[in-house]
Amino acid sequence: MARQEWCWFDRVRGVTDELSFLRQQARTQRFTLGTPREFRVSPDGTRLLFLRAESGTDRRNSLWELDLGKGTETKIVDAAELLPGEEELPPEERARRERARESAGGVVGYAVDDEFRLAAFSLSGKLYTVDLATREVTERVGTSVVDPRPNPAGTHVAYVRDRRLRVIDLASGTDEVLIGEDGDDIAWGLAEFIAAEELGRARGYWWSPEGTSVLVERTDRSGVPRWTISDPAHPDAAPTTVAYPAAGTTNVGVSLSLVGLDGLRVDVERDDWEYLVAVHWSAGGPPLIAVQPRDQRELAIYAIDPVDGSTKLLHTETDEHWVEVVQGVPAWTSDGRLVHVSAADGSHRLVIDGEPVTGSGLQVRSVLHVGAEVLFSASADDPTQIHVYRTGAGGVTRLSATDGVHIGAGTAEVTVLSSWSLRHAGPKVSVLRDGEPVATVESYPADPGLEPAPEWLTVGERGLRAALLLPTGYRPEDGKLPVLLDPYGGPHAQRVLQSRNAFLTSQWLADQGFAVLVADGRGTPGRGPAWEKAIVRELAEVTLTDQVDALHAVAAEHPELDLGRVAIRGWSYGGYLSALAVLRRPDVFHAAVAGAPVTDWSLYDTHYTERYLGVPGEEPESYERNSLIASAPELRRALLIVHGLADDNVFVAHALRLSSELLAAGRPHVFLPLAGATHMTPQAEEVAENLMKVQIGWIKRELEAAAR
């Protein structure tokens, strides 16, 4: 019976289509190349800057300008002309891109002065500026440049090199160290690992509004444990040593100083905080910082006196479990009102000058821009959709009009909407002025040749959001289908979103002969603080229970699902969840592919892990209860573990320890190491294609064996 169903499907699709989609997906970086990004609106609202590659297969982004009056696009910086060959990145920039999951090339980021006269960017480690009026591009520094930014006045450009913050005076051409120290453990102007990986803060310095001084982060990693990443495929290559703050160990020491262009330094008063969450400095008020203690049960907002470095407490949020970090706040409006997001009443609400401006039915996701008014994203009663809103005299107004996932940029007055939906490949990008369309930005994503057809479901007593995908052309008379769960399932990420691109891989998997189920359980965003915090101390139990409940609820309504053949696959937290499924629920799951799984939470970083499980030394039972290592002797089902040997986020030690424990317990399994691969999935087309084919072939064989 099982063999007949696989053969039916092979006749429908054929091998050529498999190769075509997988290669194309790798070449187009999951069909994101050619789509515009990184939008900046000029102060007068007449021009728009953005990045975009030439096509859906071109990795090199160039800098473009759109005249909003004429609707014409002009290429300001041609990345291919500046760099016809491959990029050479300094280690700090390579690490920054890994943290941001940035796999594109060319100009991947840029910064502008307040008047839109000058833009600065790095390309292959070189620092360039471009005069936005004349289009003249000037190379300023030839190597090892990280995060260049002009001051608001456009007279100086700061950047980081060799862990020191440097400043170029554009009038004189002088390039000097503004602040730095000797030694490999001290850095100025760079965000530390936890900030970039967990807090969403990629920056390590901030210009004053007048452009005469800089608020600079100093990091000291001397007390952080050193972990080693080697390349067994190249034993002649020296190993890489990284400072990694695993749960329960010492974090990077972080402090702040105000440094003038004249070299005058004022250290910022440091209270008893562990994490520098966010920094904001605008003309609306003095510098703002948001900080958290080690247990994350508080988030405090301080204003810094730029004269003497003293701090004044403005607002404190507390929670018995943890205070969620929301991107884009705190901030000042242009007229000096404090903006933050509060979850004190059971929903993520936008608060301006102490007054909530959004109701309990709206879950604020992020604050996108703060000026005279506030631009933000949020979900209402449907967490599968994300919309863009603005504040104004008439209250809160939704700017995105169609169903889907909308990403906002620009300002409340001139807003750029990147709208992803089930109806089209890639985003439709429009520019609104006071809510009315005035222009569009061209987008050139490749056509994947797939039409995802998810069935939207709300299932179980908790109303779990799920999507079911069946093979293209499937008919009930073709027989029952084996089931493949394709989750992430953990905090801070959703899979069930109304976007075509979100289900391309899932549809391809379905087209291999599976009923593919994607479900978001408790802990995922968009449904309020109580939903997100239901996982506290119980990551394993809660997230796995919700996947099982979703499976059974969907199968009760869809008899075509064969519960005698159920597999699960995932990466990162999804890999953890997949291994957990066959270890703890062998009555439900028959095979699992666990990609880059966290297996021992004491090996994962401080901020993420301690938020959910506490400190290992204080709550060892929490770590034991949620560990895959502890469950290894219980394995009774097929398990394939996949892990990149160069992963510096979820180290390969996770997979190796689980494999060793399984072997010691006499539990057969398969371990597939990926030479040279980081936490991002392999980008080489042939590797990406064959990795997926290996997984699918293995799952098919194991499910056939389970059905006998």
Buried (B, 14 or more C-beta within 10 A) or exposed (E): EBEEBBEBBEEBBEEEBBBBBBBBBBBBBBBBBBBBBBBBBBEEBBBBBBBBBBEBBBBBBBBBBBEBEEEEBEBBBBBEEBBEEEBEBBEBBBBBBBBBEBBBBBBBBBBBBBEBBBBBBBBBBBBBBBBBEEEEBEEBBEEBBBBBBBBBBBBBBBBBBEBBBBBBEBEEEEBEEBBBEEEEBBBBBBBBBBBBBBBBBBBBBBBBBEBBBBBBBBBBBEEBEEBEBBBEEEEEEEEEEBBBBBBBBBBBBBBBBBBBBEEEBBEBBBEEBBBBBBBBBBEBBBBBBBBBBBBBBBBBBBBBBBEEBEBEEBBEBEBEBBBBBBBBBBBBBEEEBBBBBBBEEEBBBBBBEEEBBBEEEBBBBBBBBBBBBBBBBBBBEBBBBBBBBBBBEEEBBBBBEEBBBBBBBBBBBBBBBBBBBBEBBBBBBBBBBBBEEBBEBEBBBBEBEBEBBBEEBEBBEBEBBBBBBBBBEBEEEBBBBBBBBBBBBBBBBBBBBBBBBBBBBBBBBBBBBBBBBBBBBBBBBBBBBEBBBBBBBBBBBBBBBBBBBBBBBBBEEBEBBBEBBBBBBBBBBBBBBBBBBBBBBEEBBBBBBBBBBBBBBBBBBBBBBBBBBBBBEEBBEBBBBBBBBBBBEEBEBBBBBBBBBBBBBBBBBBBBBBBEBBEEEEBEBBBBBBEBBBBBBBBEBEBBBBBBBBBBEBBBEBBBEBBE
